[in-house]
């Protein structure tokens, strides 16, 4: 399984070589000139994440197209609404019209497992992405979020590629052993925990706040950098099972 790492702008260059591909947050490209400049200069495969605006809604397709072209993206993650299958599927269709199916990653959404699987069927072959909080609440413990995501992900047909949106727990990866169609994950957790001098093997307390927002507020120490390197190495150990 390949890995993309989210990190504060000040650490992008430091963690760049630890990742296999780029995960570019569209809202950061709009807000942060240094962030945009860094990813514009990267020659790797780039996924442009749909992000959200100040109202917590996905960015418009027009804005996403602007960001995609600005940083020379490879794939676009279609806009999605948490727990809302209908709106997410409509946005996916419009995204395909703009970027083409081969470049569009559909996000599995729904308020129930039934709706989530309906999303998978509509997307058909091609890459789909499964959020860390699929069929969960922000109040749920991360280990439970991971279990619910595994229930969805392990039932996705193996004739399509699956990307995991975010990290819940190390234990979740036991469910994916031998499932070669689950190909990638993006996460900022190894970096955030390292900056806090915490270990990724310890269960996460919660997933209520965006990872990158928390990391932006922490100053990096030498001990923290060592912890980041350790966390990334440990995560990779579980990704290759």
Buried (B, 14 or more C-beta within 10 A) or exposed (E): BBBBBBBBBEBBEBBBEBBBBBBBBBBBBBEBEEBBEBBEEBEEBBBBBBBBEEEEEBBEBEBBBBBBEBBEBBBBBBBBBBBBBEBBBBBBEEBBEBBEBEBBBBBBBBEEBEBBBBBBEBBEEBBBBBBBBBBBEEEBBBBEBBBBBBBBBEEBEEEBBBBBBBBBBBBBBEBBEEBEBBBBBBBBBBBBBBBBBBEBEEEBEEBEEBBBEBBBEBEBEEEBBEBBBBBBEBBBEBBEE
